[in-house]
């Protein structure tokens, strides 16, 4: 650690970035490849990738272990133990207190996408609404105009400092566009077959 901060390496997810920071990175990345092929996912795209064709609470099934996701044991014990005596104790869980490298843990879903539950919350380009919009197609979510307007964004996946229930793919958070936290990051999607690409 350095002045109370834990050092993270190049294998860790990006953290302490806002939605606006993520947009700057995407613009830089598109400039590097010379085409508009990268962007943040919509909420619907993010959840589709996270679920990997499953309908259970987690892509790994009904239960999730500390070997499959980075979430908080103490936060989980607090949620499960509210109003109970004696206090709930889950020694099989772990408090890592920081993000883990992307290749750590058995964190891949059936499609090989890693850490969609836990580790860090991930920003999407979708504006917050009280419920999922239920639009009929991915293109309908893109046509919704969320990327062009200012709003609270939907973040998904939960983080290392949250209870197990908060790392379900269905769970939603609503940070402001300029909010930076040590548990918030993002991932990008690449548009296949976009004009100007091979």
Buried (B, 14 or more C-beta within 10 A) or exposed (E): EEEEEEEBEEEBBBBBBBBBBBBEBBEEBBEEEEBBBBBBBBBBBBBBBBBBEBEEBBBBEEEBBBEBBBBBBBBBBEBBBEEEEEEEEBEEBBBBEBBBBBEBBEBBBEEEBBBBBBBBBBBBBBBBBEEBBEBEEEEEBBEBEBEEEEBBBBBBBBBBBBBBBBBBBEBBBBBEBEBEBBBBBBBBBEEEEEEEEE
